[in-house]
């Protein structure tokens, strides 16, 4: 008998998962003035969902990884983040 191991990315997200992702998306889109109906918002949402499915569940960690994936870091290593976007 062959057993199939479900990949995390194949498991549907439940309402708590989606609420966590939505919270991170809302915080980032508001902080960086990304229009909800823009291509950038779609890319950002895709990154959030993919990272979440890969096991990144802490909202602050997820936010930091999305920021890095979007290239929001300055060349000197500091984060290009509005004051209201503090992760602490």
C-alpha positions in Angstrom: 0.0 0.0 0.0 1.3 3.4 -0.9 1.0 6.2 1.6 0.7 9.8 0.5 2.1 12.6 2.7 0.2 15.8 2.3 2.4 18.8 1.6 1.6 21.7 3.9 1.0 23.9 0.9 -1.8 21.5 -0.2 -3.7 21.8 3.1 -6.6 24.3 2.9 -6.3 27.3 5.2 -9.0 27.7 7.8 -10.7 30.9 9.0 -8.0 31.4 11.7 -5.2 31.0 9.2 -6.9 33.5 6.8 -7.5 36.0 9.6 -3.8 35.9 10.5 -2.8 36.4 6.9 -5.3 39.2 6.5 -4.0 41.0 9.6 -0.4 41.0 8.2 -1.7 42.0 4.7 -3.8 44.9 6.2 -0.9 46.2 8.3 1.6 46.1 5.4 -0.8 47.6 2.8 -1.8 50.4 5.1 1.7 51.1 6.2 3.1 51.2 2.7 0.0 52.7 1.0 -0.5 49.7 -1.3 -3.9 49.9 -3.0 -6.0 46.8 -2.3 -6.8 46.3 -6.0 -3.3 46.8 -7.3 -0.9 44.2 -8.8 1.4 44.9 -5.8 -1.3 43.9 -3.4 -1.8 40.7 -5.3 1.9 39.9 -5.2 2.1 40.8 -1.5 -1.0 38.6 -0.7 0.6 35.7 -2.7 3.8 36.0 -0.7 2.0 36.1 2.6 -0.1 33.0 1.8 2.9 31.0 0.5 5.1 31.8 3.5 2.2 31.0 5.8 1.7 27.6 4.1 5.5 27.0 4.5 5.1 27.3 8.2 5.8 31.0 8.9 3.0 31.6 11.5 4.3 34.4 13.7 2.8 37.7 12.4 5.9 39.7 13.1 8.2 37.2 11.4 5.8 36.9 8.5 5.7 40.7 8.1 9.5 40.9 8.1 9.8 38.2 5.5 7.3 39.8 3.3 9.1 43.1 3.6 12.3 41.4 2.7 10.7 39.6 -0.3 9.3 42.9 -1.5 12.7 44.6 -1.4 11.8 47.1 1.3 15.2 47.1 2.9 17.6 50.0 2.4 21.1 49.3 1.1 22.6 50.1 4.5 20.6 47.2 6.1 18.0 49.4 7.8 14.3 48.8 7.3 12.4 51.2 5.1 9.4 51.2 7.4 7.1 54.0 8.4 7.1 54.8 12.2 3.6 53.3 12.5 4.8 49.9 11.1 6.7 48.9 14.2 6.7 45.1 14.7 7.3 45.3 18.5 
